[in-house]
Amino acid sequence: MGLFDKIKQGLKKTAQILRTDIRDLFKTKGRLVDQAFLDEIFEVLVRTDMGVQASQQIVDRIAQKYNSRVIEWGDAVTEIKSHLKELLRQPSVPLNFAPDGLTVLMVCGVNGCGKTTTIAKLAQMLKGQGKKVVLGAADTFRAAAVAQLRSWADRLGVEIVTGTEGSDPASVGHRAVAAALEHGADVCIVDTAGRLQTHQNLMRELSKIHRVLGKQVEGAPHEVLLVLDATTGQNGISQAKYFTDAVHCTGLVLAKLDGTAKGGVAVAIRQQVGLPVKFVGVGEKADDLLPFDTDVYVDGLFDD
């Protein structure tokens, strides 16, 4: 499948709400744009977790343009898509690579957000671009997490650096970068333990890892990617704010889009946090990590 088809498949549950529920508002050929209709549109949009602010802005635009007039189904969809694209519009933000030498990527997120799988997908993507990748398993709290990442590393044929259970995560990150430098790697991806954004001691530990990486390579980490589980919807906004305060996140990966009807959360996060969405995860396979494209994403929400 091409990029659009994959995005469309990943957004299937969210799109079903938008297409079906909005179409259901048009039991006749058109609808009079009155307060009752606007309230119904608002409720449908909010159900996708795009947030009250974005939903209200879309409704206000329809009200201003069609107030007390009849609007057709196709015109309503056009208005919604147009405003969503404006809300989600962001500069082209591919991964930030070091101008020369090693690029260090740090990946963080809460427990169970899909972080380890995302790292594997990133490694697969970078390897496909001809880059030599080293993984650093700095989640030293859960042996299962290290085992999972090691399994992916073996499958993808990339080097991995691990530490003993309970060891200092920053030291594992340090050794991973050192190994990447020694072996002439292009990219070092450092995993970190999943943690709740409200656990201050664990957030301080994340800051320590960030500082250690910065001392080894100029400009490192060149990206701090926060993985958000799309199924958590609006909770992702709080996570993004806390993690960004702790480690200056540079971009988001919206994982597990295929498992939720809350795909609208990308809009709320973009509005309230301001971080660019760099990738979306639409499945479990290694090639199911896709670059975020505003037009493709919004079109995928409505395409039949």
Secondary structure, DSSP 4 states (H G I P E B T S, - for coil): --HHHHHHHHTHHHHHIIIIIHHHT-SSSEEE-SHHHHHHHHHHHHHTT--HHHHHHHHHHHHHHHTTSEEEHHHHHHHHHHHHHHHH----------SSS-EEEEEE-STTSSHHHHHHHHHHHHHHTT--EEEEEE--S-HHHHHHHHHHHHHHT-EEE---TTS-HHHHHHHHHHHHHHTT-SEEEEEE----TT-HHHHHHHHHHHHHHHHHSTT-SSEEEEEEEGGGTTHHHHHHHHHHHHH---EEEEE-GGG-S-TTHHHHHHHHT-PPEEEEE-SSSTT-EEE--HHHHHHHHH--
